[in-house]
Amino acid sequence: MMGVSSTCKDGSTRIAMDNGKYVRYTPEQVEALERLYHECPKPTSTRRQQLIRECPILSHIEPKQIKVWFQNRRCREKQRKEASRLQAVNRKLTAMNKLLMEENDRLQKQVSQLVYENSYFRQQTQNATTLATTDTSCESVVTSGQHHLTPQHPPRDASPAGLLSIAEENLAQFLSKATGTAVEWVQMPGMKPGPDSIGIVAISHGCTGVAARACGLVGLEPTRVAEILKDRPSWFRDCRAVDVINAMSTANGGTIELLYMQLYAPTTLAPARDFLLLRYTSVLEDGSLVVCERSLNNTQNGPSMPPTQHFVRAEMLPSGYLIRPCEGGGSIIHIVDHMDLEPWSVPEVLRPLYESSTLLAQKTTMAALRHLRQISQEISQPNVTGWGRRPAALRALSQRLSKGFNEAVNGFADEGWSLLESDGIDDVTVLVNSSPTKTMGVNFSYDNGFPSMNNAVLCAKASMLLQNVPPAVLLRFLREHRSEWADNGIDAYAASAIKAGPCSLPVSRAGNFGGQVILPLAHTIENEEFIEVIKLENMGYREDMLMPGDVFLLQLCSGVDENAVGTCAELIFAPIDASFSDDAPIIPSGFRIIPLDSGMDASSPNRTLDLASALEVGPAGNRASGDLSGRSGCTKSVMTIAFQFAFEMHLQENVASMARQYVRSIIASVQRVALALSPSHFGSHAGFWPPHGTPEAHTLARWICESYRIYLGVKLLKNEGSDSILKTLWHHSDALVCCSLKTLPVFTFSNQAGLDMLETTLVALQDITLEKIFDDNGRKTLCSEFPQIMQQQGFMCLPGGICLSSMGRPVSYERAVAWKVLNEEESAHCICFMFMNWSFV
């Protein structure tokens, strides 16, 4: 039964029932209903009856009338959200259109300049053929395809007037990059502008150093945007610190600051970078807010700073942010990052890390835009998420994980780290930190119950080069198959540091965890990063550990999208207590994989380690043995591993030996997995994957289509008689998944759309049970209708609803069909589900 609601002048609400009668609600009744709606938008009939009993003011209203009120209330909420979404999309499209028009104007100017330069070159060539001598008195020079006059810099010094002169020159150069043609920009590979994109992202071509530019719309006011971006350590994970050495105001209302900035090294194989910067903040005549920065150097006779030990002084060329207010609220922002990272200071194999504009765009330019969008969303939707924490609190936890891992990788002496002597093999570096700030909050006690006073943290780290392994594929395997490389005794030992109980040195034992459960907490807007809790189940009681129960890990995962060019993949985790607080001690460990060749396309998102899988389908198999060699994401990458262990000082020698052995075992495991995942490995075992999939996969595809035609009377595919049934089924737009006929059904096969919907791979698919993907209503419907499949008509139709991906994300589908798949003997082989018109909520 449906009805129409309307609001009266006195604030009451009335509902028009189907029989023409109106039910008028008083403000008190509406308030009571609204309270329940916010608690439970879709109450059951039992809950509605309970509400009537608990609220006397609703006692004379029939349950079906209250049901209609909730239906209408949900409808109004849905309409309101849709209207708000459409308004936001409209504002974004308007702003994006403005940005595209500006970009078009800039490109037209660039074309005009290139035409002029072409004419200039032709004229110079003609003059050279007619003149016997060349006039060298002209100071005009042509470099990088652009015509410039040799600049004559006025004297620079550390006086306010000298600093202002440097700042104004920096402002002009920055604006010429942000909106002009000072740098030749090309669209970043894989980035297409649109209403759902992060913005317009471009990288430099043929300029000094590396440069990236981004234009986008954020739902924050310009002053707030500038405030956030100036706090670089809050959003740039590689930024260790920014110190303001001096600040002064200018006559035009601007601000000049002298900054000293340090950046972490991304790997143990390279030194960290630092910068001496001048930052200029001012407001333009059109009301735009500008924050621009550049390095100071001795050639300008300006302020200087001596080199810092263990850091390489890099140069920031004119860079910054142009922030303009947007009609209807928010800001349009132009970001330019231009640096010379001194690649000469690192081994040649690592120089692509410091010569890649794509990597700069991913790690710095786009990170700034994503951070702004994330904060805007948190302000507009301040909902409590996983474990009762707001998004800002979870974001702070992810920053602490990243910062702790960077500190471990770099091991700066001013943070208390000291190097231990090698054991004769230099593959693993071990450092110790006993500073109070590092060990504060870490719990230890002796076996007699007295607290330990000599706590310390040990870090074992190493880096390795990988060939032909996409970082995202390897990282996803490490995340989903922890038991392939982790040791349960080591994890339990690390967890003991954050529990109030005695601990001792771990003893390695054969066997793996009883289970691994991933509990999603939060993810960023574009799912390029997510934070989760890993529950390692059935640890049991350990005599050598004297600690029972499960182990929990707080985990940060990023860079799992193989389609993102030049993305750094990270898996960082730290043991936590089940009731950990926001200020609880975190000792992170993990992996970082950085592509060294970022110009190639990404590989198949579903190729992972399952060398014996009998259901490896055609397209994936083809990629494995054929074209994956050309689409491997990157031919080289560098992996950095860092593991930290809290310990008591008297156990230092034993813990150091254990840590070295553990990291070496992880390196061996990673090498084994990388070999299995590399295209060359698949190519050498091409016999396992015939050109169009295994015979078992072909047979299953034929059974699925034939059973569908038997039970539903229509064809599932248009050309079922051809030899490409498996290929067509794999690329079918609807999600097709098969589950086993067991007491606890698990998935055994899926097409590409099904893997995308469940956010999993063919290997990990077998770890997902049928009941985990449905919500309560879906499970009830499935249980009530399931006999129709097995005993009666052989199929069932499910109404539209919500299911969950393996990452815990809700997925809506318009309707679903399930049918029994028969084998050659016409006995049930499995159940196939088809989810139509699905999308992430």
C-alpha positions in Angstrom: 0.0 0.0 0.0 1.3 3.4 -0.9 0.2 6.9 0.0 1.0 10.5 -0.6 2.2 12.8 2.2 1.8 16.6 2.6 2.8 19.0 5.3 0.2 21.3 6.8 0.8 25.0 7.9 0.8 24.1 11.5 3.7 21.6 11.0 1.6 18.5 11.1 1.7 15.9 8.4 -1.1 14.1 6.7 -1.0 10.9 4.6 -3.4 10.3 1.8 -4.3 6.6 1.9 -5.4 4.5 -1.2 -9.0 4.6 0.0 -9.1 8.4 0.0 -8.9 8.9 3.7 -6.3 11.2 5.2 -4.4 10.5 8.4 -3.2 13.7 10.1 -0.2 13.5 12.4 0.5 16.0 15.1 4.0 17.5 15.5 4.6 15.3 18.5 3.7 12.2 16.5 6.0 13.3 13.6 8.8 13.9 16.1 8.4 10.4 17.5 8.4 8.9 14.0 11.4 11.0 13.0 13.4 9.7 16.0 12.7 6.1 15.0 13.5 6.9 11.4 17.0 8.1 12.2 17.5 5.0 14.3 16.1 2.6 11.7 14.9 3.9 8.3 13.2 0.6 7.5 11.7 -0.9 10.6 10.2 -4.3 10.5 6.5 -4.9 11.4 7.5 -6.0 14.8 9.5 -2.9 15.4 6.6 -0.7 14.2 4.2 -2.5 16.6 6.7 -2.0 19.4 6.9 1.7 18.6 3.1 2.0 18.9 3.2 0.3 22.3 6.1 2.5 23.5 4.6 5.8 22.3 1.1 6.4 23.6 0.6 9.3 21.2 0.7 6.8 18.3 -1.6 4.2 19.9 -4.6 5.2 17.7 -2.7 5.0 14.4 -2.9 1.7 12.5 0.5 -0.1 11.8 -0.2 0.0 8.0 -0.5 3.8 8.2 2.8 4.0 10.0 4.3 1.7 7.3 3.1 4.2 4.7 4.6 7.1 6.6 8.0 5.3 6.6 7.7 4.5 2.9 7.0 8.2 2.1 9.8 9.4 4.4 12.3 7.1 2.7 11.1 8.4 -0.7 11.5 12.0 0.4 15.0 11.3 1.7 15.9 9.6 -1.6 14.6 12.5 -3.6 16.5 15.0 -1.4 19.7 13.1 -1.8 19.3 12.8 -5.6 18.5 16.5 -5.9 21.6 17.3 -3.9 23.7 15.0 -5.9 22.5 16.5 -9.2 23.1 20.0 -8.0 26.7 19.0 -7.0 27.2 17.4 -10.4 25.9 20.5 -12.1 28.2 22.7 -10.2 31.1 20.5 -11.0 30.3 20.3 -14.7 30.0 24.1 -14.8 33.4 24.5 -13.1 34.9 21.8 -15.3 33.6 23.5 -18.4 35.2 26.7 -17.3 38.5 24.9 -16.7 38.3 23.2 -20.2 37.6 26.6 -21.8 40.7 28.0 -20.1 42.7 25.0 -21.1 41.5 25.5 -24.7 42.6 29.1 -24.6 46.0 28.2 -23.3 46.4 25.5 -26.0 45.4 28.0 -28.7 48.1 30.4 -27.4 50.6 27.6 -27.4 49.7 26.7 -31.0 50.1 30.4 -32.0 53.5 30.5 -30.3 54.6 27.3 -32.0 53.5 28.7 -35.4 55.4 31.9 -34.7 58.5 29.9 -33.7 58.2 27.7 -36.8 58.2 30.9 -38.9 61.1 32.2 -37.0 63.2 29.1 -37.5 62.4 29.1 -41.2 63.5 32.7 -41.5 66.7 32.0 -39.6 67.4 29.1 -41.9 66.9 31.3 -45.0 69.1 34.0 -43.5 71.8 31.5 -42.7 72.0 30.4 -46.4 72.3 34.0 -47.7 74.7 35.4 -45.0 78.4 34.4 -45.0 78.7 35.3 -41.3 76.5 35.1 -38.3 75.7 38.1 -36.1 76.5 37.0 -32.6 75.9 40.4 -31.0 72.2 39.7 -30.4 71.5 38.5 -26.9 68.4 36.6 -28.1 68.6 32.9 -27.6 66.3 30.0 -28.5 66.0 27.1 -26.1 63.6 24.2 -25.8 61.6 25.4 -28.7 60.8 28.8 -27.0 62.2 32.3 -27.8 63.5 34.2 -24.8 65.6 37.2 -24.0 68.6 36.5 -21.8 67.3 37.6 -18.4 69.2 40.3 -16.5 68.5 39.6 -12.8 68.6 42.6 -10.5 70.7 42.1 -7.4 69.1 39.9 -4.7 69.7 40.0 -1.0 68.1 39.1 2.3 66.5 42.5 2.8 62.7 42.8 2.7 62.9 44.6 -0.7 65.2 41.9 -2.1 62.9 39.1 -0.8 59.9 40.8 -2.3 61.6 41.1 -5.6 62.3 37.4 -5.6 58.8 36.7 -4.6 57.2 38.8 -7.3 59.4 37.2 -9.9 58.4 33.8 -8.6 54.7 34.7 -8.8 55.0 35.7 -12.4 56.9 32.5 -13.3 54.4 30.3 -11.4 51.4 31.9 -13.2 53.0 31.4 -16.5 53.1 27.7 -15.8 49.7 27.5 -14.2 47.7 29.3 -16.9 50.3 30.1 -19.6 52.7 28.3 -21.9 55.9 28.5 -20.0 55.9 24.7 -19.8 54.7 22.3 -22.5 52.1 20.2 -20.8 50.8 16.9 -22.0 47.8 15.0 -20.6 48.9 12.4 -18.0 48.4 8.8 -19.3 45.2 7.2 -18.1 43.7 10.5 -16.9 40.5 11.7 -18.7 38.6 14.8 -17.6 35.0 14.3 -16.7 32.4 14.8 -13.9 33.8 11.8 -11.9 37.4 12.5 -12.4 39.7 14.2 -9.9 40.4 17.0 -12.4 42.6 17.8 -15.4 46.1 16.4 -14.8 49.1 17.0 -17.0 52.8 16.3 -16.9 55.7 18.2 -18.4 57.4 17.4 -21.7 61.0 18.5 -22.3 61.6 20.9 -19.4 64.3 21.0 -16.7 63.5 18.6 -13.8 60.1 17.0 -13.4 56.8 18.9 -13.4 53.1 18.2 -13.0 50.0 20.3 -13.1 46.4 19.7 -12.0 43.2 21.7 -12.2 40.1 20.8 -10.2 37.1 21.8 -8.2 36.9 21.3 -4.4 34.1 22.1 -2.1 36.1 24.4 0.2 36.6 28.1 0.4 39.9 29.5 -1.0 41.3 30.5 2.4 40.6 27.1 3.8 42.2 25.5 0.8 45.3 27.6 1.2 45.5 26.8 4.9 45.4 23.0 4.2 47.9 23.1 1.4 50.4 25.1 3.3 50.4 22.3 6.0 52.2 20.0 3.6 53.0 17.2 6.2 49.3 16.7 6.7 48.7 15.5 3.1 52.1 14.8 1.6 53.1 11.5 3.1 56.7 11.9 1.9 57.1 15.2 3.8 59.0 14.8 7.1 58.8 18.4 8.3 58.4 22.0 7.2 59.9 24.6 9.5 59.2 28.3 9.1 62.5 30.1 9.6 61.2 33.6 9.2 58.1 35.4 8.0 57.2 39.0 7.0 54.3 40.9 5.7 54.4 42.9 2.5 52.8 46.3 1.7 50.3 44.7 -0.7 48.9 42.5 2.1 50.9 39.4 1.2 53.1 37.2 3.3 56.7 36.1 2.6 58.0 33.0 4.5 61.4 31.3 4.5 61.0 27.6 4.9 63.2 24.6 5.4 61.5 21.3 4.2 62.7 17.7 4.5 61.3 14.8 2.4 61.7 11.2 3.3 63.6 8.9 1.0 61.1 6.4 -0.6 63.6 3.5 -0.4 66.7 2.4 1.6 68.8 2.7 -1.5 68.7 6.5 -1.8 69.3 9.5 0.6 66.5 11.9 1.7 66.0 15.3 0.1 65.7 18.8 1.7 64.8 22.3 0.4 65.4 25.9 1.4 62.3 27.7 0.1 60.7 31.1 -0.2 56.9 31.0 0.0 54.8 34.0 -1.1 51.1 34.3 -0.4 49.1 37.1 -2.0 45.7 38.0 -3.5 45.5 38.9 -7.2 43.4 41.8 -8.5 40.6 39.4 -9.6 40.3 38.1 -6.0 42.3 34.9 -6.6 44.5 33.6 -3.8 48.0 32.5 -4.8 50.5 30.5 -2.8 53.8 30.1 -4.7 57.1 28.6 -3.7 60.7 28.3 -5.0 64.1 27.3 -3.8 66.6 29.9 -2.7 70.2 29.5 -3.8 73.5 31.3 -3.3 73.6 32.7 -6.8 70.8 35.1 -5.8 72.7 36.4 -2.8 69.7 35.6 -0.7 69.4 33.7 2.5 71.3 30.4 2.6 71.6 27.3 4.8 74.6 24.9 5.0 74.0 21.3 3.8 72.4 18.9 6.3 74.0 15.6 7.0 72.3 12.6 5.3 70.2 14.9 3.0 70.7 16.0 -0.6 69.7 19.6 -1.3 67.2 19.5 -4.1 65.7 22.5 -5.9 62.0 23.5 -6.2 61.5 25.6 -9.3 58.5 28.1 -9.3 55.5 26.1 -8.1 52.4 26.7 -6.1 48.6 27.0 -6.0 46.2 29.4 -7.8 42.9 29.3 -5.9 39.8 31.1 -7.3 36.4 31.2 -5.7 33.7 29.3 -7.6 30.1 30.4 -8.1 27.8 28.6 -5.8 30.6 27.8 -3.3 33.9 26.0 -3.4 37.0 26.8 -5.2 38.7 26.1 -8.6 42.3 25.3 -7.9 45.4 25.1 -10.2 48.4 23.2 -8.8 51.9 23.2 -10.2 54.7 21.1 -8.8 58.1 21.6 -10.5 61.3 20.1 -9.0 64.8 19.1 -9.7 65.4 16.2 -7.4 69.1 15.8 -8.2 68.9 12.3 -9.7 72.8 12.1 -10.0 72.9 11.3 -6.2 71.2 7.9 -6.5 72.2 4.6 -8.3 71.5 4.7 -12.0 68.8 2.0 -11.7 66.8 4.2 -9.3 67.1 7.4 -11.3 63.7 7.0 -13.0 62.2 7.6 -9.5 63.7 11.1 -9.6 63.2 11.8 -13.3 59.5 10.8 -13.6 56.9 13.5 -13.9 54.2 10.9 -13.7 55.4 9.7 -10.3 55.6 13.3 -9.1 52.0 13.8 -10.3 50.7 10.7 -8.4 52.6 11.3 -5.2 52.3 15.1 -4.8 50.0 16.9 -7.3 47.1 14.5 -7.3 47.6 13.7 -3.6 46.9 17.4 -2.8 43.6 17.3 -4.8 42.5 14.0 -3.3 43.2 15.3 0.2 41.1 18.4 -0.4 38.3 16.4 -1.8 38.5 14.0 1.2 38.3 16.8 3.7 35.4 18.4 1.8 33.5 15.1 2.0 34.2 14.6 5.7 32.8 18.1 6.4 29.6 17.4 4.4 29.2 13.9 5.7 30.6 13.7 9.2 29.4 10.2 9.8 30.8 7.7 12.3 32.4 4.8 10.4 34.3 1.7 11.5 34.9 1.1 15.2 33.0 4.2 16.2 35.5 6.6 14.6 34.9 9.6 12.4 36.6 9.8 9.0 39.1 12.4 10.2 40.2 10.2 13.0 40.8 7.3 10.6 42.6 9.6 8.3 44.9 10.6 11.2 45.5 6.9 11.9 46.5 6.2 8.3 48.9 9.2 8.4 50.5 7.8 11.6 51.0 4.4 9.9 52.6 6.1 6.8 54.8 8.4 8.9 56.0 5.5 11.1 56.9 3.4 8.1 58.8 6.3 6.5 60.7 6.8 9.8 61.7 3.1 9.8 62.8 3.2 6.2 65.0 6.3 6.7 66.2 5.7 10.2 67.4 9.2 11.0 69.9 9.6 13.8 68.1 12.7 15.2 65.2 10.4 15.9 67.3 8.0 18.0 68.1 5.4 15.4 71.6 3.8 15.6 73.0 1.1 13.2 73.9 -2.4 14.4 76.8 -4.2 13.1 76.2 -6.6 10.2 76.3 -10.3 10.6 78.6 -10.5 7.5 75.8 -10.4 4.9 74.7 -6.8 4.0 71.3 -7.7 2.5 69.4 -6.7 5.6 70.1 -3.5 7.6 69.2 -3.5 11.3 68.8 -0.4 13.5 67.8 0.1 17.1 65.9 3.0 18.7 65.7 3.3 22.5 64.6 6.9 22.7 61.7 7.5 25.1 59.5 9.1 22.4 59.8 5.9 20.3 59.0 3.5 23.0 56.4 5.6 24.9 53.3 3.6 25.5 54.7 0.2 24.6 53.9 -2.3 27.3 56.3 -4.9 28.6 56.7 -6.8 31.8 59.0 -9.5 33.1 57.7 -12.9 33.9 57.6 -12.0 37.6 55.2 -9.2 36.8 57.5 -6.2 37.3 57.6 -3.7 34.4 60.5 -3.5 32.2 62.4 -0.1 32.1 64.7 -0.8 29.2 62.4 -0.9 26.2 63.6 -0.3 22.6 62.4 -0.8 19.0 64.4 -2.7 16.4 63.9 -2.2 12.7 65.1 -4.7 10.0 64.9 -3.3 6.5 65.9 -4.2 3.0 65.3 -3.2 -0.6 65.1 -5.4 -3.7 64.6 -4.9 -7.5 61.8 -6.8 -9.2 61.4 -7.6 -12.9 58.1 -7.8 -14.8 55.8 -7.8 -11.8 53.1 -5.1 -11.7 53.2 -3.6 -8.2 49.5 -3.7 -7.7 49.3 -7.4 -8.5 52.1 -8.3 -6.1 50.7 -6.1 -3.3 47.2 -7.5 -3.6 48.6 -11.0 -3.3 50.6 -10.1 -0.2 47.4 -8.6 1.3 45.0 -11.4 0.4 47.4 -14.3 1.1 49.3 -13.3 4.3 49.9 -16.9 5.3 52.1 -17.3 2.3 54.8 -15.1 3.8 54.0 -14.2 7.4 55.0 -16.2 10.5 52.3 -16.5 13.2 54.8 -16.6 16.0 56.4 -13.3 14.8 53.0 -11.6 14.5 51.9 -12.8 17.9 55.2 -11.5 19.4 54.7 -8.1 17.7 51.2 -8.0 19.1 52.4 -8.6 22.6 54.0 -5.2 22.7 50.7 -3.5 22.8 49.1 -5.9 25.3 49.5 -5.6 29.1 51.3 -8.9 29.6 54.7 -10.6 29.7 56.5 -11.4 26.5 59.4 -13.4 25.4 61.3 -14.2 22.2 59.1 -15.9 19.6 59.8 -19.5 18.5 59.1 -20.2 14.9 56.7 -23.0 14.3 55.3 -24.7 11.2 51.8 -23.9 10.2 49.8 -20.8 9.4 47.0 -18.8 11.0 43.7 -20.5 11.3 42.1 -17.7 9.4 42.4 -14.1 8.2 39.4 -11.8 8.3 39.5 -8.3 6.7 37.3 -5.8 8.5 37.0 -2.6 6.4 37.1 0.7 8.2 37.2 3.4 5.6 38.4 4.3 2.2 39.1 7.5 0.2 36.7 8.8 -2.4 38.3 7.1 -5.3 39.3 4.0 -3.3 43.0 4.6 -4.1 43.6 4.1 -0.4 41.8 2.2 2.3 42.3 1.4 6.0 41.2 -1.8 7.6 41.6 -4.1 10.5 43.0 -7.6 9.9 41.9 -10.2 12.4 44.2 -13.2 12.5 42.0 -15.9 14.1 42.6 -18.9 16.1 46.0 -18.0 17.4 45.3 -20.1 20.4 47.3 -20.3 23.6 51.1 -20.3 23.2 53.2 -21.6 26.0 56.2 -19.7 24.8 54.2 -16.5 24.3 51.9 -16.7 27.4 49.2 -14.8 25.5 45.9 -16.1 24.2 43.4 -15.0 21.6 43.3 -13.4 18.3 45.8 -10.9 16.9 44.5 -7.6 15.3 46.5 -5.5 12.8 45.6 -2.0 11.7 46.4 -2.0 8.0 46.8 0.7 5.3 46.6 -0.4 1.7 47.1 1.9 -1.4 48.1 1.6 -5.0 46.0 -1.5 -5.8 44.6 0.0 -9.0 46.6 -1.3 -11.9 45.1 1.2 -14.3 46.7 4.1 -12.4 50.0 4.9 -14.2 53.1 5.4 -12.0 51.3 4.5 -8.7 53.3 3.6 -5.7 51.8 0.5 -4.0 52.0 0.2 -0.2 50.9 -2.3 2.4 51.6 -1.0 5.9 50.3 -2.6 9.1 50.8 -2.4 12.9 49.5 -4.6 15.7 46.8 -3.1 17.8 44.6 -4.1 20.8 41.0 -4.8 20.1 40.1 -1.6 22.0 42.9 0.6 20.8 42.6 4.3 21.3 43.5 7.1 18.8 46.7 7.8 20.7 47.7 4.2 21.2 51.3 3.3 20.3 51.7 2.2 16.6 54.8 0.4 15.4 54.3 0.0 11.7 55.9 -2.5 9.3 55.2 -3.3 5.7 56.0 -3.1 2.0 56.4 -0.4 -0.5 56.7 -1.1 -4.3 57.5 1.7 -6.6 57.5 1.3 -10.4 60.7 2.3 -12.2 59.2 2.3 -15.6 55.8 4.0 -15.4 55.0 4.6 -19.1 53.4 1.2 -19.8 49.8 0.2 -19.5 48.5 -1.7 -16.5 48.0 -5.4 -16.7 45.0 -7.6 -16.0 43.5 -6.9 -12.6 42.7 -10.5 -12.0 46.0 -12.3 -12.6 47.4 -13.7 -9.3 49.1 -16.7 -8.0 47.1 -19.9 -8.8 49.3 -22.1 -10.9 47.1 -25.1 -10.5 43.7 -23.4 -11.1 41.6 -25.5 -13.4 39.2 -22.7 -14.1 41.7 -20.1 -15.4 39.5 -18.6 -18.1 40.4 -17.7 -21.6 41.1 -14.0 -21.7 43.1 -14.1 -18.4 45.0 -17.2 -19.7 45.8 -15.4 -22.9 47.1 -12.5 -21.1 49.2 -14.7 -18.9 50.9 -16.4 -21.8 50.8 -13.8 -24.4 50.1 -10.1 -24.3 50.9 -9.7 -20.6 54.5 -9.5 -21.6 53.7 -6.2 -23.2 51.2 -5.1 -20.6 53.0 -5.9 -17.4 52.4 -2.5 -15.8 56.2 -1.9 -15.5 59.2 -3.9 -16.4 61.1 -2.9 -13.2 60.2 -1.9 -9.7 61.9 -1.5 -6.4 60.4 -3.0 -3.3 61.3 -1.8 0.2 60.6 -4.0 3.2 60.8 -2.7 6.8 59.7 -4.6 9.9 59.8 -3.2 13.4 59.9 -5.1 16.7 59.6 -3.7 20.3 61.8 -5.6 22.7 63.6 -5.6 26.0 67.2 -4.4 25.8 68.7 -7.6 27.3 67.2 -9.5 24.3 68.7 -7.2 21.6 71.1 -9.8 20.1 68.5 -12.5 19.9 65.8 -10.2 18.5 68.3 -8.8 15.9 69.1 -12.3 14.7 65.5 -13.2 14.6 64.6 -10.1 12.6 67.3 -10.7 10.0 66.2 -14.2 9.5 62.6 -13.2 9.3 63.1 -10.4 6.7 65.3 -12.8 4.6 62.5 -15.4 4.7 60.1 -12.7 3.5 62.4 -11.7 0.7 62.6 -15.3 -0.4 58.8 -15.6 -0.3 58.4 -12.4 -2.3 60.9 -13.6 -4.9 59.0 -16.9 -5.3 55.6 -15.1 -5.6 57.1 -12.5 -8.0 58.5 -15.3 -10.2 55.1 -16.9 -10.4 53.3 -13.6 -11.2 55.8 -12.5 -13.9 54.7 -12.8 -17.5 57.9 -14.7 -18.3 56.9 -17.4 -15.9 53.5 -17.8 -17.5 55.1 -17.8 -20.9 57.4 -20.7 -19.9 54.5 -22.7 -18.8 52.2 -21.9 -21.7 51.0 -25.4 -21.8 48.9 -24.9 -18.7 46.8 -22.3 -20.5 45.5 -23.3 -24.0 44.7 -20.3 -26.3 41.1 -20.0 -25.2 41.2 -21.4 -21.6 41.3 -24.9 -20.1 39.0 -27.7 -21.2 37.4 -27.6 -17.8 36.6 -23.9 -18.2 35.1 -24.5 -21.7 32.9 -27.3 -20.3 31.7 -25.3 -17.4 30.8 -22.4 -19.7 28.8 -24.7 -21.9 27.0 -26.3 -18.9 26.0 -22.8 -17.6 24.5 -21.7 -20.9 22.7 -25.0 -21.6 21.2 -25.1 -18.1 20.0 -21.5 -18.4 18.2 -22.4 -21.7 16.6 -25.5 -20.2 15.2 -23.8 -17.1 14.4 -20.3 -18.3 13.5 -21.2 -21.9 15.8 -18.5 -23.5 19.4 -18.3 -24.5 21.9 -16.7 -22.2 24.2 -15.7 -25.0 23.4 -14.8 -28.6 25.8 -17.2 -30.3 26.0 -20.2 -28.1 26.8 -22.5 -31.0 30.2 -20.8 -31.7 33.5 -21.8 -30.3 33.8 -18.6 -28.2 31.2 -19.4 -25.5 33.8 -19.0 -22.7 35.1 -15.7 -24.1 31.6 -14.3 -24.5 30.6 -15.4 -21.1 33.8 -13.9 -19.6 33.0 -10.5 -21.1 29.2 -10.6 -20.4 28.1 -7.3 -18.9 26.1 -8.9 -16.1 28.0 -10.4 -13.1 28.0 -14.2 -13.3 29.2 -16.3 -10.3 29.0 -20.0 -9.5 28.9 -21.5 -6.1 29.4 -25.0 -4.9 26.7 -27.3 -3.6 28.0 -27.6 0.0 26.6 -27.0 3.4 28.4 -23.7 3.4 28.5 -22.7 -0.4 31.6 -21.0 -1.6 32.2 -19.4 -5.0 34.1 -21.4 -7.5 33.9 -19.4 -10.8 33.1 -15.9 -12.0 33.3 -13.8 -15.1 35.1 -10.5 -15.3 32.0 -8.5 -14.2 31.5 -10.8 -11.2 35.1 -10.3 -10.1 34.7 -6.5 -10.5 31.5 -6.6 -8.5 33.0 -8.7 -5.6 36.3 -6.8 -5.8 38.3 -10.0 -5.8 40.4 -12.3 -8.0 39.8 -15.9 -9.2 42.0 -17.2 -6.5 40.6 -15.2 -3.6 37.1 -15.9 -5.0 37.2 -19.4 -3.4 37.6 -17.8 0.0 34.2 -16.0 -0.2 31.1 -17.8 1.0 27.6 -17.2 -0.5 26.1 -15.9 2.7 28.8 -13.2 3.1 27.7 -11.2 0.1 24.0 -10.9 0.9 22.5 -8.6 3.6 19.9 -9.9 6.0 17.0 -9.4 3.6 18.9 -11.1 0.8 19.8 -14.1 3.0 16.1 -14.5 4.1 14.9 -14.3 0.5 17.6 -16.8 -0.6 16.7 -19.3 2.2 13.0 -19.1 1.4 13.4 -19.5 -2.4 16.4 -21.9 -2.5 14.2 -25.0 -2.5 12.8 -23.9 -5.9 16.2 -24.4 -7.4 17.1 -27.8 -6.0 13.7 -29.5 -5.8 11.1 -27.7 -8.0 11.5 -25.5 -11.0 15.4 -25.4 -11.1 15.7 -21.6 -10.9 14.6 -18.6 -9.0 14.3 -14.9 -9.5 15.5 -12.5 -6.8 14.2 -8.9 -6.6 16.6 -6.0 -6.6 18.6 -5.5 -3.5 22.0 -4.9 -1.9 24.9 -7.3 -1.7 28.5 -6.7 -0.4 31.8 -7.0 -2.1 34.8 -8.7 -0.5 35.9 -5.2 0.6 32.6 -4.7 2.5 31.3 -2.1 0.0 27.6 -2.2 -0.7 26.6 -3.1 -4.3 23.1 -2.6 -5.6 21.6 -4.8 -8.3 18.3 -4.4 -10.3 17.4 -8.1 -10.1 19.2 -11.5 -10.0 18.5 -14.9 -11.4 19.9 -18.2 -10.0 19.7 -21.5 -11.7 21.0 -25.1 -11.2 23.9 -26.0 -13.5 23.6 -29.6 -14.8 26.6 -31.7 -15.9 26.7 -34.4 -18.6 24.8 -36.8 -16.4 22.1 -34.2 -15.7 23.0 -34.0 -12.1 23.5 -30.7 -10.2 27.1 -29.5 -10.6 26.8 -26.0 -9.0 24.5 -23.0 -8.7 25.0 -20.0 -11.0 23.9 -16.5 -10.0 23.5 -13.6 -12.5 23.3 -10.1 -11.0 21.9 -7.6 -13.5 22.6 -3.9 -13.7 24.8 -3.8 -10.7 26.6 -0.7 -9.4 28.5 0.3 -6.3 26.4 2.4 -3.9 
